[in-house]
């Protein structure tokens, strides 16, 4: 049986708050809340663009969200400071559990893909910089169909592009909206609940599996099929 794993990148494999240290040098104690607003706005802007059918690449959403956050927190960063923050965002660190988990999964018959809102060239750089590119058969990007998660078109595109069997295609994501989108489109999904304070949206659609660390992924998926 071929099991296909679609790994979300931003926030699941890579720590989107890897920019906090640089922010602390610029704005001190506001760094963590600024980083969270920046991340939340990136996703909101991708949702808006999807609904409006006004697609642009995800790095544009990242840049626009940074401009919004600067206005919201009244932090007039210079162009050089903004460019430095955007550069850091293109070289985010992997979470500590990512490499170990991927190493174990690579030794199985599972097919591993990176599956992202980001364009392929951006994700190639991110994964290579984080030293995890080698674990993936390929990168599948929403950029190919010019819309964003959680459009059902995105998940159907993943299944067709990876030649997966939908009933054995799994999304692995820390983002509840992504998990709900995948399950709604007929995939299975693992929610990576890295913070126990995180709440899953009460939509009546649940993750197939919930884990707190990617280190649980191999064992829990195996257990699912052996129940």
C-alpha positions in Angstrom: 0.0 0.0 0.0 1.4 3.4 -1.1 1.1 6.1 1.6 1.7 9.6 0.4 2.6 12.3 3.0 2.1 16.0 2.1 4.1 18.1 4.5 3.0 21.7 5.0 6.1 23.9 5.2 5.5 27.2 7.0 4.8 26.5 10.6 4.9 22.7 10.4 8.4 21.9 9.2 9.9 25.4 9.6 9.5 27.8 12.5 7.8 31.0 11.3 8.8 32.7 14.5 12.5 32.2 13.6 12.4 35.9 12.9 11.8 36.8 16.6 15.4 37.3 17.5 15.9 39.9 14.7 12.7 41.6 15.7 13.8 41.8 19.4 16.8 43.9 18.3 14.4 46.3 16.5 11.4 46.5 18.8 12.2 44.7 22.0 9.4 43.1 24.0 6.9 43.5 21.2 8.8 41.1 19.0 6.7 38.0 19.7 3.3 39.7 19.3 4.6 41.4 16.1 5.7 38.1 14.7 2.3 36.5 15.4 0.4 39.4 13.8 2.7 39.2 10.8 2.1 35.4 10.4 -1.7 35.8 10.9 -1.9 38.5 8.3 0.0 36.5 5.7 -2.6 33.8 5.9 -5.5 36.3 5.9 -4.1 37.9 2.8 -3.8 34.5 1.1 -7.4 33.7 2.0 -8.6 37.1 0.6 -6.6 36.6 -2.6 -8.1 33.2 -3.1 -11.6 34.4 -2.6 -11.1 37.4 -4.8 -9.4 35.4 -7.5 -6.6 37.9 -7.3 -3.7 35.6 -7.0 -0.1 36.7 -6.4 2.7 34.6 -5.0 2.9 34.0 -1.3 6.0 36.1 -0.8 3.8 39.1 -1.8 1.4 38.1 1.0 4.4 37.9 3.4 5.7 41.4 2.4 2.2 43.0 2.5 1.6 41.5 5.9 4.9 43.0 7.2 3.8 46.4 6.0 0.5 46.0 7.8 2.3 44.9 11.0 4.6 47.9 10.9 1.5 50.2 10.6 -0.4 48.4 13.3 2.5 48.5 15.8 3.6 51.9 14.7 7.1 50.6 14.0 8.4 52.5 10.9 11.2 50.1 9.8 13.5 51.3 7.2 13.6 49.6 3.8 16.9 47.9 4.8 15.3 46.6 8.0 12.3 45.3 6.1 14.5 43.6 3.5 16.5 42.0 6.3 13.4 40.6 7.9 12.1 39.3 4.6 15.5 37.7 4.0 15.3 35.9 7.3 11.8 34.7 6.3 13.4 33.1 3.3 15.8 31.2 5.5 13.7 30.0 8.4 15.0 27.3 10.7 13.5 23.8 10.8 11.8 22.7 14.1 14.0 20.5 16.2 11.8 17.4 15.5 11.7 17.8 11.8 15.0 16.3 10.7 14.7 13.3 13.0 11.2 12.5 11.9 11.9 12.9 8.2 15.0 10.6 8.5 12.8 7.9 10.0 10.0 8.3 7.4 12.5 8.3 4.6 13.4 4.7 5.5 9.9 3.6 5.0 7.9 3.0 1.8 6.0 6.3 2.3 6.3 8.9 -0.4 7.2 12.3 1.1 6.4 15.6 -0.5 6.6 19.2 0.5 3.3 20.9 -0.1 3.1 24.6 0.3 1.5 28.0 -0.4 5.0 29.2 -1.4 6.3 29.0 -5.0 8.7 26.2 -5.8 11.8 28.4 -6.0 11.1 29.8 -2.5 10.4 26.4 -1.0 13.5 24.9 -2.6 15.6 27.6 -0.9 13.8 27.2 2.5 14.2 23.5 2.6 17.8 23.5 1.4 18.8 26.1 3.9 17.1 24.1 6.7 18.9 20.9 5.5 15.7 18.9 4.9 15.3 19.1 1.1 16.8 15.6 0.6 13.9 13.9 2.3 11.3 14.9 -0.2 10.5 13.3 -3.6 9.4 16.7 -4.9 7.8 20.0 -4.0 4.2 20.6 -4.9 3.1 24.3 -4.8 -0.2 26.0 -5.1 1.5 28.4 -7.4 0.9 25.9 -10.2 -2.8 26.5 -10.1 -2.8 30.1 -8.9 -4.9 29.8 -5.7 -4.2 29.1 -2.0 -5.0 26.7 0.7 -7.7 25.7 1.8 -9.3 25.7 -1.7 -10.3 22.1 -2.5 -8.6 22.6 -5.9 -5.3 22.7 -4.1 -5.7 19.4 -2.4 -7.0 17.7 -5.5 -4.0 19.1 -7.4 -1.7 17.6 -4.8 -3.3 14.2 -5.2 -3.1 14.2 -8.9 0.4 15.6 -9.1 1.8 13.0 -6.6 -0.1 10.1 -8.3 -1.5 9.4 -4.8 -4.5 7.3 -3.8 -6.7 9.9 -2.1 -7.7 7.5 0.6 -4.0 7.0 1.5 -2.9 10.6 1.0 -2.1 12.4 4.2 -1.6 16.1 4.9 0.7 16.9 7.9 0.1 20.5 9.1 0.1 22.6 12.2 -2.5 24.9 10.7 -6.1 23.9 11.5 -7.6 25.5 8.4 -5.2 23.4 6.3 -6.2 20.2 8.1 -9.9 21.0 7.7 -9.4 21.8 4.0 -7.6 18.5 3.3 -10.2 16.4 5.2 -13.0 18.2 3.4 -11.3 17.4 0.1 -11.2 13.7 0.9 -7.6 13.4 2.2 -6.6 12.2 5.7 -4.8 14.7 7.9 -2.5 15.0 10.9 -2.7 18.1 13.0 0.6 18.9 14.6 -0.5 20.7 17.8 2.8 22.0 18.9 1.3 24.2 21.6 -1.3 22.6 23.9 -3.0 26.0 24.2 -3.9 25.9 20.5 -7.6 25.3 19.7 -8.8 23.4 16.7 -11.7 25.1 14.9 -15.0 23.6 16.1 -16.4 23.0 12.6 -17.4 19.4 13.1 -14.5 18.3 11.0 -11.7 16.6 13.0 -8.1 15.6 12.2 -7.6 12.0 11.4 -4.7 12.0 14.0 -3.5 14.7 16.4 0.2 14.7 17.5 2.3 17.1 19.6 5.5 16.4 17.8 6.6 15.2 14.4 8.5 12.5 16.2 5.1 10.7 16.8 4.1 10.8 13.1 5.7 7.5 11.9 4.3 5.4 14.8 0.9 7.0 14.8 0.3 6.6 11.1 1.4 3.0 11.3 -0.9 2.4 14.2 -3.8 3.9 12.2 -3.4 1.2 9.6 -2.9 -1.6 12.1 -6.0 -0.9 14.2 
